[in-house]
Amino acid sequence: MKSEMANRLKEVLDNMTQEQFDQEWSAITALNLEGPAFVEVVEYFAVMQAQLGSYDLKTPQLVGYKAGENNYALAA
């Protein structure tokens, strides 16, 4: 299930010309924002999980799911 924000983003991108996209992207890159790489984020959360131990996620879709367990049904 996609969120409303994801649906809106898809709608905006679907209706944007390549030229508009390039202009928007240029404005974003001009800000020179820097952040962690995806691998760094994953490593950070892996370290935090090891320090904090296991925990339960309490969402309607994942009640009872234990972090760190292999639950391949979630990928479906």
N, CA, C and O atoms as a MOPAC input file, in Angstrom:
PM7 MOZYME 1SCF
protein

 N      0.84200 1    -1.16900 1     0.00000 1
 C      0.00000 1     0.00000 1     0.00000 1
 C      0.89400 1     1.24100 1     0.00000 1
 O      1.74900 1     1.40100 1     0.87100 1
 N      0.69100 1     2.09400 1    -0.96200 1
 C      1.48200 1     3.31400 1    -1.05000 1
 C      0.84700 1     4.40200 1    -0.19000 1
 O     -0.37200 1     4.46200 1    -0.02600 1
 N      1.69700 1     5.24500 1     0.34400 1
 C      1.20000 1     6.37400 1     1.12000 1
 C      0.66000 1     7.44400 1     0.17200 1
 O      0.92400 1     7.42600 1    -1.03000 1
 N     -0.09300 1     8.36200 1     0.73800 1
 C     -0.62200 1     9.47400 1    -0.04700 1
 C      0.52100 1    10.30500 1    -0.62500 1
 O      0.43700 1    10.78300 1    -1.75600 1
 N      1.59700 1    10.47800 1     0.16100 1
 C      2.73600 1    11.26200 1    -0.31000 1
 C      3.41000 1    10.57400 1    -1.50400 1
 O      3.79100 1    11.23200 1    -2.47200 1
 N      3.55100 1     9.25200 1    -1.42500 1
 C      4.16300 1     8.52400 1    -2.53500 1
 C      3.30100 1     8.61800 1    -3.78600 1
 O      3.82100 1     8.78100 1    -4.89000 1
 N      1.99000 1     8.51600 1    -3.61700 1
 C      1.08500 1     8.64600 1    -4.76500 1
 C      1.17300 1    10.04200 1    -5.37500 1
 O      1.17400 1    10.18800 1    -6.59700 1
 N      1.24700 1    11.05800 1    -4.53500 1
 C      1.33700 1    12.43900 1    -5.02700 1
 C      2.65700 1    12.67500 1    -5.76100 1
 O      2.68500 1    13.31900 1    -6.81000 1
 N      3.75100 1    12.14700 1    -5.20400 1
 C      5.05500 1    12.27500 1    -5.86000 1
 C      5.03500 1    11.61800 1    -7.23300 1
 O      5.52700 1    12.19100 1    -8.20500 1
 N      4.47100 1    10.42200 1    -7.31500 1
 C      4.37900 1     9.73600 1    -8.60200 1
 C      3.57100 1    10.56500 1    -9.59500 1
 O      3.94300 1    10.67700 1   -10.76300 1
 N      2.47200 1    11.14200 1    -9.13400 1
 C      1.63800 1    11.96700 1   -10.00200 1
 C      2.41000 1    13.18000 1   -10.51500 1
 O      2.34700 1    13.50300 1   -11.70200 1
 N      3.13400 1    13.84600 1    -9.62600 1
 C      3.91500 1    15.03200 1   -10.01900 1
 C      4.99000 1    14.64100 1   -11.03000 1
 O      5.15300 1    15.30800 1   -12.05200 1
 N      5.71300 1    13.57500 1   -10.75300 1
 C      6.78700 1    13.15500 1   -11.66100 1
 C      6.23900 1    12.68000 1   -13.00500 1
 O      6.84200 1    12.93500 1   -14.04800 1
 N      5.09900 1    11.99100 1   -12.98400 1
 C      4.49600 1    11.52900 1   -14.24000 1
 C      4.06800 1    12.68800 1   -15.13000 1
 O      4.06400 1    12.56300 1   -16.35500 1
 N      3.71000 1    13.81300 1   -14.52300 1
 C      3.20600 1    14.95700 1   -15.28700 1
 C      4.25800 1    16.02900 1   -15.53600 1
 O      3.94200 1    17.09100 1   -16.07300 1
 N      5.48300 1    15.76900 1   -15.16000 1
 C      6.55900 1    16.74100 1   -15.30700 1
 C      7.36800 1    16.42200 1   -16.56500 1
 O      7.68600 1    15.26500 1   -16.83800 1
 N      7.69500 1    17.47200 1   -17.32700 1
 C      8.54700 1    17.24600 1   -18.49500 1
 C      9.98600 1    17.01800 1   -18.02800 1
 O     10.34100 1    17.32900 1   -16.89100 1
 N     10.79400 1    16.47700 1   -18.91400 1
 C     12.19900 1    16.26700 1   -18.58400 1
 C     12.88700 1    17.59200 1   -18.29000 1
 O     13.73600 1    17.67600 1   -17.40300 1
 N     12.51700 1    18.62200 1   -19.03500 1
 C     13.10100 1    19.94600 1   -18.80700 1
 C     12.73900 1    20.47200 1   -17.41300 1
 O     13.59500 1    21.01500 1   -16.71500 1
 N     11.47600 1    20.31300 1   -17.00900 1
 C     11.06500 1    20.74000 1   -15.67000 1
 C     11.81700 1    19.95600 1   -14.60000 1
 O     12.27500 1    20.52000 1   -13.60600 1
 N     11.93700 1    18.65800 1   -14.81600 1
 C     12.65700 1    17.82700 1   -13.85400 1
 C     14.10600 1    18.29100 1   -13.72900 1
 O     14.62700 1    18.43200 1   -12.62300 1
 N     14.75100 1    18.52700 1   -14.87000 1
 C     16.14900 1    18.96800 1   -14.86000 1
 C     16.30800 1    20.29700 1   -14.11700 1
 O     17.28100 1    20.48700 1   -13.38600 1
 N     15.35700 1    21.21400 1   -14.30100 1
 C     15.42000 1    22.49200 1   -13.59600 1
 C     15.26900 1    22.28700 1   -12.08600 1
 O     16.01500 1    22.86700 1   -11.29700 1
 N     14.31300 1    21.47000 1   -11.69700 1
 C     14.09900 1    21.18900 1   -10.27100 1
 C     15.33100 1    20.51300 1    -9.66700 1
 O     15.77400 1    20.86500 1    -8.57400 1
 N     15.87500 1    19.53600 1   -10.39700 1
 C     17.03400 1    18.80400 1    -9.88300 1
 C     18.24500 1    19.72100 1    -9.77300 1
 O     19.03100 1    19.59200 1    -8.83500 1
 N     18.40800 1    20.64000 1   -10.71000 1
 C     19.51400 1    21.60100 1   -10.64700 1
 C     19.39600 1    22.48000 1    -9.40900 1
 O     20.39600 1    22.77700 1    -8.75400 1
 N     18.17200 1    22.89500 1    -9.08900 1
 C     17.95900 1    23.71500 1    -7.89700 1
 C     18.30600 1    22.93500 1    -6.62400 1
 O     18.84400 1    23.49800 1    -5.67100 1
 N     18.00000 1    21.67100 1    -6.61900 1
 C     18.31100 1    20.83300 1    -5.44800 1
 C     19.81800 1    20.62800 1    -5.32400 1
 O     20.37500 1    20.78400 1    -4.23800 1
 N     20.47800 1    20.28200 1    -6.41800 1
 C     21.92000 1    20.03900 1    -6.34900 1
 C     22.69400 1    21.30600 1    -6.03000 1
 O     23.78400 1    21.24100 1    -5.46200 1
 N     22.13800 1    22.46700 1    -6.39300 1
 C     22.79700 1    23.74600 1    -6.08600 1
 C     22.85300 1    24.00600 1    -4.58400 1
 O     23.66100 1    24.81500 1    -4.12900 1
 N     22.01400 1    23.33900 1    -3.81800 1
 C     22.02500 1    23.51000 1    -2.36100 1
 C     23.22200 1    22.82800 1    -1.69600 1
 O     23.51000 1    23.07500 1    -0.52500 1
 N     23.91800 1    21.97000 1    -2.44600 1
 C     25.09400 1    21.24700 1    -1.94400 1
 C     24.80800 1    20.50500 1    -0.63800 1
 O     25.61600 1    20.51400 1     0.29200 1
 N     23.65500 1    19.87300 1    -0.59300 1
 C     23.30400 1    19.09500 1     0.59500 1
 C     24.11200 1    17.80400 1     0.60800 1
 O     24.31800 1    17.17500 1    -0.43000 1
 N     24.55700 1    17.42600 1     1.77400 1
 C     25.29100 1    16.17700 1     1.91600 1
 C     24.67000 1    15.37500 1     3.03400 1
 O     24.21500 1    15.93200 1     4.03300 1
 N     24.65100 1    14.10200 1     2.87000 1
 C     24.10800 1    13.22100 1     3.89100 1
 C     24.82800 1    11.88800 1     3.82200 1
 O     25.70600 1    11.68500 1     2.98300 1
 N     24.45400 1    10.99400 1     4.69600 1
 C     25.10700 1     9.68500 1     4.69300 1
 C     24.70400 1     8.86800 1     3.46800 1
 O     23.61300 1     9.03500 1     2.92200 1
 N     25.59300 1     7.99600 1     3.05700 1
 C     25.27700 1     7.06000 1     1.98500 1
 C     24.32900 1     5.99700 1     2.54600 1
 O     24.26300 1     5.79400 1     3.75800 1
 N     23.61100 1     5.33500 1     1.67500 1
 C     22.66200 1     4.30700 1     2.09400 1
 C     23.35300 1     3.23300 1     2.93700 1
 O     22.81300 1     2.79400 1     3.95200 1
 N     24.53600 1     2.81800 1     2.51600 1
 C     25.27800 1     1.78600 1     3.24900 1
 C     25.59600 1     2.26700 1     4.66700 1
 O     25.52900 1     1.48500 1     5.61600 1
 N     25.93500 1     3.52800 1     4.81300 1
 C     26.22900 1     4.07200 1     6.14400 1
 C     24.99300 1     4.05000 1     7.04400 1
 O     25.09600 1     3.77000 1     8.23800 1
 N     23.84400 1     4.34100 1     6.47800 1
 C     22.60400 1     4.31100 1     7.25600 1
 C     22.30300 1     2.89200 1     7.71500 1
 O     21.96200 1     2.67200 1     8.87700 1
 N     22.42700 1     1.93100 1     6.80900 1
 C     22.16800 1     0.53400 1     7.16200 1
 C     23.13300 1     0.08100 1     8.24300 1
 O     22.72300 1    -0.57400 1     9.20100 1
 N     24.39600 1     0.41600 1     8.10600 1
 C     25.38500 1     0.03300 1     9.11700 1
 C     25.06500 1     0.67400 1    10.46800 1
 O     25.21500 1     0.02800 1    11.50500 1
 N     24.63100 1     1.92400 1    10.47000 1
 C     24.28400 1     2.61900 1    11.70400 1
 C     23.15100 1     1.90300 1    12.42400 1
 O     23.23100 1     1.66500 1    13.62900 1
 N     22.10100 1     1.55900 1    11.69500 1
 C     20.97700 1     0.89500 1    12.33500 1
 C     21.34300 1    -0.51400 1    12.78900 1
 O     20.81300 1    -0.99200 1    13.79200 1
 N     22.23900 1    -1.18600 1    12.07000 1
 C     22.69000 1    -2.50900 1    12.50800 1
 C     23.43500 1    -2.38600 1    13.83300 1
 O     23.24700 1    -3.22100 1    14.71800 1
 N     24.26800 1    -1.37500 1    13.98600 1
 C     25.00400 1    -1.14500 1    15.23100 1
 C     24.03700 1    -0.79600 1    16.34900 1
 O     24.16200 1    -1.30800 1    17.46200 1
 N     23.07700 1     0.07100 1    16.06300 1
 C     22.10900 1     0.47300 1    17.08100 1
 C     21.28300 1    -0.72200 1    17.55000 1
 O     20.99800 1    -0.84300 1    18.74100 1
 N     20.89900 1    -1.60000 1    16.63500 1
 C     20.11400 1    -2.77600 1    17.01500 1
 C     20.94000 1    -3.67100 1    17.93500 1
 O     20.42200 1    -4.20000 1    18.91900 1
 N     22.22300 1    -3.84300 1    17.61700 1
 C     23.08100 1    -4.68100 1    18.44900 1
 C     23.21400 1    -4.09000 1    19.85300 1
 O     23.28600 1    -4.83400 1    20.83100 1
 N     23.24700 1    -2.77400 1    19.95800 1
 C     23.38300 1    -2.12200 1    21.26100 1
 C     22.08300 1    -2.15300 1    22.05800 1
 O     22.10400 1    -2.26100 1    23.28400 1
 N     20.97100 1    -2.05900 1    21.37100 1
 C     19.68100 1    -1.96300 1    22.05200 1
 C     19.01100 1    -3.30700 1    22.27200 1
 O     18.09800 1    -3.40800 1    23.09200 1
 N     19.43800 1    -4.33800 1    21.56300 1
 C     18.79400 1    -5.64100 1    21.67900 1
 C     17.59700 1    -5.73500 1    20.76300 1
 O     17.42300 1    -4.91200 1    19.86500 1
 N     16.77400 1    -6.73800 1    20.99000 1
 C     15.61500 1    -6.92500 1    20.12600 1
 C     14.44900 1    -6.08000 1    20.61900 1
 O     14.42000 1    -5.64500 1    21.77000 1
 N     13.50900 1    -5.86100 1    19.74800 1
 C     12.33700 1    -5.07300 1    20.08800 1
 C     11.19500 1    -5.51000 1    19.18800 1
 O     11.42200 1    -6.12100 1    18.14300 1
 N      9.98200 1    -5.20400 1    19.58300 1
 C      8.79200 1    -5.52700 1    18.79900 1
 C      8.33200 1    -4.30300 1    18.03700 1
 O      8.33000 1    -3.19300 1    18.56900 1
 N      7.94300 1    -4.50900 1    16.79400 1
 C      7.34500 1    -3.44100 1    16.00800 1
 C      5.83600 1    -3.54300 1    16.19400 1
 O      5.26400 1    -4.61700 1    16.00800 1
 N      5.20500 1    -2.47300 1    16.54700 1
 C      3.76800 1    -2.48400 1    16.80600 1
 C      3.03600 1    -1.69700 1    15.73000 1
 O      2.63900 1    -0.55200 1    15.94700 1
 N      2.86100 1    -2.30800 1    14.58600 1
 C      2.06200 1    -1.72200 1    13.52300 1
 C      1.01900 1    -2.75300 1    13.13000 1
 O      1.21400 1    -3.94400 1    13.37400 1
 N     -0.06300 1    -2.33200 1    12.53800 1
 C     -1.10200 1    -3.30500 1    12.17600 1
 C     -0.58600 1    -4.42900 1    11.28300 1
 O     -1.03700 1    -5.56700 1    11.41300 1
 N      0.34100 1    -4.13800 1    10.38700 1
 C      0.83100 1    -5.14400 1     9.46700 1
 C      1.90400 1    -6.03200 1    10.08800 1
 O      2.10100 1    -7.15800 1     9.63200 1
 N      2.60300 1    -5.55300 1    11.11700 1
 C      3.77100 1    -6.26100 1    11.62500 1
 C      3.68700 1    -6.60100 1    13.11400 1
 O      4.72500 1    -6.75500 1    13.75700 1
 N      2.49500 1    -6.72200 1    13.67700 1
 C      2.37000 1    -7.01800 1    15.10500 1
 C      3.05900 1    -8.34400 1    15.38900 1
 O      2.80500 1    -9.34600 1    14.71900 1
 N      3.92500 1    -8.34000 1    16.37800 1
 C      4.63500 1    -9.54700 1    16.77100 1
 C      5.93300 1    -9.79500 1    16.02400 1
 O      6.67600 1   -10.71200 1    16.37400 1
 N      6.22000 1    -9.00900 1    15.01400 1
 C      7.46200 1    -9.16300 1    14.26200 1
 C      8.63000 1    -8.77000 1    15.15100 1
 O      8.61100 1    -7.70800 1    15.77400 1
 N      9.64300 1    -9.61800 1    15.21200 1
 C     10.83900 1    -9.32900 1    15.99900 1
 C     11.94400 1    -8.86300 1    15.05700 1
 O     12.24400 1    -9.52200 1    14.06200 1
 N     12.53800 1    -7.73900 1    15.37500 1
 C     13.64100 1    -7.22300 1    14.57200 1
 C     14.77200 1    -8.23700 1    14.57200 1
 O     15.09200 1    -8.82400 1    15.60600 1
 N     15.36000 1    -8.43300 1    13.43500 1
 C     16.47700 1    -9.35700 1    13.31200 1
 C     16.05800 1   -10.75300 1    12.89200 1
 O     16.90800 1   -11.54900 1    12.49400 1
 N     14.77700 1   -11.07600 1    12.96800 1
 C     14.31600 1   -12.38800 1    12.54100 1
 C     14.16000 1   -12.39400 1    11.02700 1
 O     13.84500 1   -11.37300 1    10.41500 1
 N     14.38500 1   -13.55800 1    10.43600 1
 C     14.12300 1   -13.69200 1     8.99800 1
 C     12.64400 1   -13.97800 1     8.82900 1
 O     12.14000 1   -14.99600 1     9.30300 1
 N     11.96000 1   -13.08500 1     8.15900 1
 C     10.53400 1   -13.25300 1     7.89700 1
 C     10.31100 1   -12.88600 1     6.44200 1
 O      9.93900 1   -11.75900 1     6.11300 1
 N     10.54400 1   -13.85200 1     5.59200 1
 C     10.50400 1   -13.57800 1     4.15600 1
 C      9.09900 1   -13.31700 1     3.63700 1
 O      8.94200 1   -12.83100 1     2.51600 1
 N      8.08500 1   -13.62500 1     4.41600 1
 C      6.72100 1   -13.35300 1     3.99900 1
 C      6.47400 1   -11.85100 1     3.88300 1
 O      5.60100 1   -11.42600 1     3.12700 1
 N      7.23400 1   -11.04400 1     4.62500 1
 C      7.06400 1    -9.59200 1     4.57300 1
 C      7.44500 1    -9.02100 1     3.21500 1
 O      6.97600 1    -7.94300 1     2.84800 1
 N      8.28800 1    -9.72400 1     2.46200 1
 C      8.73400 1    -9.21200 1     1.18000 1
 C      7.65700 1    -9.39500 1     0.11000 1
 O      7.74300 1    -8.79700 1    -0.96300 1
 N      6.66900 1   -10.19400 1     0.38700 1
 C      5.63700 1   -10.47700 1    -0.61600 1
 C      4.66000 1    -9.35400 1    -0.77100 1
 O      3.73500 1    -9.44700 1    -1.57800 1

